[in-house]
Amino acid sequence: MGIRVEVTTDRRFGTNSYLIEDDRTHDAVVIDANLEPDLVIALARERGANVRAILLTHTDLDHIAGLHELLEAFGEIPVAVHDAEREVVAEGKPLRREFGPIATKIDGVSSLVEGESYRAGSLEFEVLHTPGHSPGGVTLKIDGYLFTGDALFAGSIGRSDFANSDGPALIEGIRSKLLSQGDEMIVHSGHGPATTIGRERRMNPFLT
Ligand SMILES: [Zn+2]
């Protein structure tokens, strides 16, 4: 199975939305819904991708802002999120005490469960719970790729200064679930460029 990964980035927060497509079947998912959903919608149309689900690494505003537009474009496909942050997308409950509520109410929310796989058409993702930046932060693994959201970045890690953050849990999750992966695993983060697990294990100043 050949997996194709493309990234779009919004100009306001520099948040990445990914299109992951099975080259053979053209089944696809979008990971995270940044503030310029039109970019990933255009990309999916251009490629003739059949987007089967939207997967969320977590529910900070810049990762879910484009949800309604994505659902309008792709139809009523499932939106998958960890149960710890389900109410944010299902009921518009604020993720952060520091910020106000978000006008998001999505039907058809499904669960990303640690240690289980999530299937969308011909694509199958492994779910790794990597909390700490937020309680329901997950990393999604498929083939040689890890989509780490705001847990791990090239040369950095996610913020853990929010009321519901947990710095030690963030580091522990990165060490046990991500740095334990092979050197050659490609890391696609919620912000910034791609990197590899090998590079981060050697060079990331927050982890060495
Ligand atoms: Zn973010």
Boltz pocket constraint, residues with backbone or C-beta under 6 A from the ligand:
constraints:
  - pocket:
      binder: B
      contacts: [[A, 15], [A, 60], [A, 62], [A, 63], [A, 150], [A, 190], [A, 191]]
      max_distance: 6.0
